[in-house]
Amino acid sequence: MEPEQLLEPFATLFVTIDPIGLAPLFLALTAGMDRSERNHVAFSGAITGLGILVVFAVAGPIILNLFGITLPAFRVAGGLLLFWIAFEMIFGKRVERKSSNVSQVRSRTDLANLAVFPLAIPLISGPGAISATILLSERFPSPTERLVLIGIVTFVVALCYIFFRIADRIDVYLGETGRSVLTRLLGVILSALAVQFVADGVRDLIAA
């Protein structure tokens, strides 16, 4: 394949997943964690998100049709879940829960749960990313082309992981006040994103 043929799917996935935009969200969601815990969540979330996108790259339409799920319905569900997270961020509930006992060591289960939701789903492998992956898979029908698509997906998710690691260093310069302001600001942005997911899903459901 020509390099210019790879640029469009890369740009589509990069813009849809938005690794740079996810970095501050990751920072807000992991408020109160130390570096090792953040690194664990970042790695687990990236691996989980990658696995989900690879599965949909290989058999996305088959999976949705098997359960009778449409992409608009998937958008609405993801948007509602994302809105709940944004609500907690705006009113400080997430930070209070994560920082209620700083001396208490978080279990691997707690970290794994955060890595899966909302980091892997719906932030990394959300409705938009899954939709884009499924649409791209239809344009890469042969086994060799599917491997190329999987490589592109892997590269974009790897960028997410890199930006998550950088976010940990940014946290040092923010301080408590900076983290509080950033968490609430990003909560508002995240709530708007969630509403947009729901609106797009409802519009497509009505049009169907």
RATA-V817432 format. One record per backbone hydrogen bond with DSSP energy under -0.5 kcal/mol. CO is the residue of the C=O (numbers start at 0). NH is the residue of the N-H. Records with the same first field share a line. If there is no record, write none. Layout:
CO = NH ; NH
//
This chain:
1 = 4 ; 5
2 = 5 ; 6
3 = 7
4 = 8
5 = 9
6 = 10
7 = 11
8 = 12
9 = 13
10 = 14
11 = 15
12 = 16
13 = 17
17 = 21
18 = 22
19 = 22 ; 23
20 = 24
21 = 25
22 = 26
23 = 27
24 = 28
25 = 29
27 = 30
29 = 32
33 = 37
34 = 38
35 = 39
36 = 40
37 = 41
38 = 42
39 = 43
40 = 44
41 = 45
42 = 46
43 = 47
44 = 48
45 = 49
46 = 50
47 = 51
48 = 52
49 = 53
50 = 54
51 = 55
52 = 56
53 = 57
54 = 58
55 = 59
58 = 62
59 = 63
60 = 64
61 = 65
62 = 66
63 = 67 ; 68
64 = 67
69 = 73
70 = 74
71 = 75
72 = 76
73 = 77
74 = 78
75 = 79
76 = 80
77 = 81
78 = 82
79 = 83
80 = 84
81 = 85
82 = 86
83 = 87
84 = 88
85 = 89
86 = 90
87 = 92 ; 93
88 = 91
91 = 95
92 = 96
93 = 97
94 = 98
95 = 99
98 = 101
100 = 103
106 = 110
107 = 111
108 = 112
109 = 113
110 = 114
111 = 115
112 = 116
113 = 118
114 = 119
115 = 120
117 = 122
118 = 123
119 = 124
123 = 125
125 = 129
126 = 130
127 = 131
128 = 132
129 = 133
130 = 134
131 = 135
132 = 136
133 = 137
134 = 138
135 = 138 ; 139
136 = 139
141 = 145
142 = 146
143 = 147
144 = 148
145 = 149
146 = 150
147 = 151
148 = 152
149 = 153
150 = 154
151 = 155
152 = 156
153 = 157
154 = 158
155 = 159
156 = 160
157 = 161
158 = 162
159 = 163
160 = 164
161 = 165
162 = 166
163 = 167
164 = 168
165 = 168 ; 169
166 = 170
167 = 171
168 = 171 ; 172
169 = 172 ; 173
170 = 174
173 = 177
174 = 178
175 = 179
176 = 180
177 = 181
178 = 182
179 = 183
180 = 184
181 = 185
182 = 186
183 = 187
184 = 188
185 = 189
186 = 190
187 = 191
188 = 192
189 = 193
190 = 194
191 = 195
192 = 196
193 = 197
194 = 198
195 = 199
196 = 200
197 = 201
198 = 202
199 = 203
200 = 204
201 = 205
202 = 206
203 = 207
//
